[in-house]
Amino acid sequence: MRTKTTLLSAVAMAAGLVSSVAQSNVYSVNIVGYVNATIPANQFALLANPLSAPTNDVVNLGASLPNKSSIQIWNGTGFTVAGKASGVWDNNFLIPPGTGFFVKTPSTAGTITNTFVGNVIVGPGQTNTVALPGGVFSLLGSPIPFAGDLNSSGPNTLNLGNSLPNKSSVQTWNGTGFVVAGKASGVWDNNLTIGVAQGFFVKPASSTNWSQVLQ
């Protein structure tokens, strides 16, 4: 995903965020902005909500998706599904920031750009922490619009790989199947790169906390 950052004011508080989201298709004013995510036609895409909207649910986040689209979130043992027909979603569940979800649009729609609009959930100098249960799969995305690989660490980074204990796994979606990385002896066997608004599965070997710092 290509990103771009646009500043409308030279506020010092914005400097950390600008560097952290200087990818493509990310436009930000201080800690408010929008993220564009591409959804290919008639193919599952694995996205994640990177911003906090006024209402973080299917109806709001999927408002621009065409009829015959579907959204699926992971409930711990399987998927909870919503479908759109005649402009109405048949299920309206929450998709908070940092939640991953599958989305599929009909082939007739062509490639679609879905736009997330909202606030970054923390301000400069703050930390966001996600409790990850051990031994089970969670479908996530970065709750702060950061991108990076599993080895990235420190402020303004994904900071995921170091948080996970040995024997943990991370899985990303390539459009047709999963790409898997496992951790052993402190080393990842596949240094996966995760983009802004990209969803992924994570299975920690034991319960842990995933913390990210915005500077």
C-alpha positions as CSV (number, residue, x, y, z in Angstrom):
1,M,0.0,0.0,0.0
2,R,1.4,3.4,-1.0
3,T,0.8,6.2,1.4
4,K,1.1,10.0,1.6
5,T,0.9,12.4,4.5
6,T,-0.3,16.0,4.1
7,L,0.2,18.6,6.8
8,L,-2.1,21.6,7.1
9,S,-0.2,23.1,10.1
10,A,3.3,23.1,11.4
11,V,2.3,21.9,14.8
12,A,5.2,20.2,16.6
13,M,2.8,17.5,18.0
14,A,2.2,16.3,14.5
15,A,5.9,15.5,13.7
16,G,5.9,12.0,15.2
17,L,2.6,11.0,13.5
18,V,3.8,12.3,10.2
19,S,6.9,10.1,10.3
20,S,4.9,7.1,11.5
21,V,2.3,7.2,8.8
22,A,4.5,8.3,5.9
23,Q,3.3,5.4,3.8
24,S,1.0,5.8,0.8
25,N,-2.7,6.5,0.8
26,V,-2.6,7.8,4.4
27,Y,-3.5,11.5,4.7
28,S,-3.4,13.0,8.1
29,V,-3.9,16.4,9.9
30,N,-2.3,16.0,13.3
31,I,-4.1,13.0,14.7
32,V,-7.2,13.1,12.4
33,G,-7.3,11.8,8.9
34,Y,-8.2,9.1,6.5
35,V,-6.7,5.9,5.1
36,N,-7.4,4.4,1.7
37,A,-7.4,0.6,1.3
38,T,-7.8,-1.2,-2.1
39,I,-10.2,-4.1,-2.4
40,P,-9.8,-6.2,-5.6
41,A,-12.9,-7.3,-7.4
42,N,-14.5,-10.7,-6.5
43,Q,-11.6,-11.6,-4.2
44,F,-11.3,-11.6,-0.4
45,A,-9.2,-8.9,1.0
46,L,-8.0,-8.9,4.6
47,L,-8.3,-5.4,6.1
48,A,-8.2,-3.8,9.5
49,N,-9.7,-0.6,10.9
50,P,-6.8,1.8,11.5
51,L,-8.8,4.8,12.8
52,S,-11.7,5.5,15.2
53,A,-14.8,6.7,13.4
54,P,-17.8,8.2,15.1
55,T,-19.4,4.8,14.7
56,N,-17.1,1.8,14.2
57,D,-19.6,-0.7,12.8
58,V,-20.4,-2.5,9.5
59,V,-23.1,0.1,8.4
60,N,-20.7,3.0,8.8
61,L,-17.4,1.4,7.7
62,G,-19.0,-0.4,4.8
63,A,-21.3,2.4,3.7
64,S,-19.5,2.8,0.3
65,L,-19.4,-0.9,-0.5
66,P,-21.7,-2.1,-3.3
67,N,-24.6,-4.5,-3.0
68,K,-23.5,-8.2,-2.8
69,S,-20.5,-7.3,-0.7
70,S,-19.7,-9.2,2.5
71,I,-17.7,-8.4,5.7
72,Q,-16.5,-11.2,8.0
73,I,-14.9,-10.9,11.5
74,W,-13.4,-13.6,13.5
75,N,-15.3,-14.5,16.7
76,G,-12.7,-16.9,18.2
77,T,-13.9,-20.1,16.6
78,G,-15.3,-19.0,13.3
79,F,-16.6,-16.1,11.3
80,T,-19.5,-13.7,11.9
81,V,-20.8,-12.5,8.5
82,A,-22.6,-9.5,7.2
83,G,-24.0,-9.2,3.7
84,K,-25.3,-6.2,1.8
85,A,-28.4,-6.3,-0.4
86,S,-30.7,-3.4,-1.7
87,G,-28.4,-1.0,0.2
88,V,-28.9,-2.6,3.6
89,W,-26.6,-4.7,5.7
90,D,-28.2,-7.8,7.2
91,N,-25.9,-7.7,10.2
92,N,-24.4,-4.7,12.0
93,F,-21.5,-5.7,14.3
94,L,-18.8,-3.5,15.7
95,I,-15.3,-3.3,14.1
96,P,-13.2,-1.2,16.6
97,P,-9.8,0.1,15.7
98,G,-7.3,-2.7,15.4
99,T,-9.9,-5.3,14.4
100,G,-9.1,-7.3,11.3
101,F,-11.9,-8.4,8.9
102,F,-12.3,-10.0,5.5
103,V,-14.2,-8.1,2.9
104,K,-15.4,-9.2,-0.6
105,T,-17.1,-7.3,-3.3
106,P,-18.8,-8.6,-6.5
107,S,-16.9,-9.0,-9.7
108,T,-19.1,-6.4,-11.4
109,A,-17.8,-3.7,-9.0
110,G,-14.2,-3.8,-10.2
111,T,-11.4,-2.7,-7.9
112,I,-12.7,-0.5,-5.1
113,T,-10.9,2.0,-2.8
114,N,-12.4,1.9,0.7
115,T,-11.7,5.0,2.8
116,F,-11.5,4.9,6.6
117,V,-12.1,8.3,8.2
118,G,-11.5,9.1,11.9
119,N,-9.1,9.8,14.7
120,V,-5.9,8.1,15.7
121,I,-6.8,6.4,19.0
122,V,-3.9,7.9,21.0
123,G,-2.1,11.2,20.9
124,P,1.6,12.0,20.7
125,G,3.5,10.7,23.7
126,Q,0.8,8.1,24.4
127,T,0.9,4.3,24.4
128,N,-1.8,1.9,23.2
129,T,-1.7,-1.7,24.6
130,V,-3.6,-4.7,23.3
131,A,-3.9,-7.8,25.5
132,L,-3.4,-10.9,23.3
133,P,-4.7,-14.3,24.6
134,G,-2.3,-17.2,24.4
135,G,-2.9,-20.3,22.3
136,V,-5.7,-18.9,20.2
137,F,-6.0,-17.0,16.9
138,S,-6.9,-13.4,17.0
139,L,-7.7,-11.4,13.8
140,L,-6.1,-8.0,14.2
141,G,-4.5,-5.0,12.5
142,S,-2.4,-2.2,13.9
143,P,-4.7,0.0,16.0
144,I,-2.5,3.0,15.3
145,P,-1.8,3.5,11.6
146,F,1.7,2.1,11.6
147,A,3.3,-0.2,9.1
148,G,6.4,-2.3,9.4
149,D,7.9,-5.8,9.6
150,L,8.0,-8.3,12.4
151,N,11.5,-7.1,13.4
152,S,10.5,-3.5,13.7
153,S,10.5,-2.2,17.3
154,G,10.3,0.9,19.3
155,P,8.1,4.1,19.1
156,N,6.3,4.8,15.8
157,T,6.6,1.2,14.6
158,L,4.5,-1.9,14.4
159,N,6.3,-3.2,17.5
160,L,4.6,-6.6,17.2
161,G,7.3,-9.3,16.7
162,N,9.2,-8.5,19.9
163,S,6.0,-8.6,21.9
164,L,5.3,-12.2,20.9
165,P,6.9,-15.1,22.8
166,N,8.7,-18.0,21.1
167,K,6.4,-20.5,19.4
168,S,4.0,-17.7,18.3
169,S,2.8,-17.3,14.7
170,V,1.6,-14.5,12.5
171,Q,-0.3,-15.1,9.3
172,T,-1.0,-12.6,6.5
173,W,-3.3,-13.0,3.5
174,N,-2.0,-12.8,-0.1
175,G,-5.3,-12.9,-1.9
176,T,-5.5,-16.7,-2.3
177,G,-4.0,-18.1,0.9
178,F,-2.1,-17.4,4.1
179,V,1.6,-16.6,4.4
180,V,2.9,-17.8,7.8
181,A,5.7,-16.7,10.1
182,G,6.8,-18.5,13.2
183,K,9.1,-17.5,16.0
184,A,11.8,-19.7,17.6
185,S,14.8,-18.8,19.7
186,G,13.8,-15.1,19.4
187,V,14.0,-15.2,15.6
188,W,11.2,-15.1,13.0
189,D,11.5,-17.5,10.1
190,N,9.7,-15.1,7.8
191,N,10.0,-11.4,8.4
192,L,6.5,-10.5,7.2
193,T,5.7,-6.9,6.3
194,I,2.3,-5.5,7.4
195,G,0.8,-2.4,6.0
196,V,-1.5,0.3,7.3
197,A,-5.1,-1.0,7.4
198,Q,-3.9,-4.6,6.7
199,G,-5.4,-7.4,8.8
200,F,-3.5,-10.5,10.0
201,F,-4.0,-13.5,12.3
202,V,-1.8,-13.8,15.3
203,K,-1.5,-16.8,17.7
204,P,0.7,-16.1,20.7
205,A,2.2,-19.1,22.4
206,S,1.2,-17.5,25.7
207,S,-0.7,-14.5,26.8
208,T,1.1,-11.2,26.2
209,N,0.7,-7.5,25.7
210,W,1.3,-5.7,22.4
211,S,2.2,-2.1,23.0
212,Q,2.7,0.7,20.5
213,V,4.0,4.2,21.3
214,L,3.2,7.3,19.3
215,Q,5.8,10.0,19.5
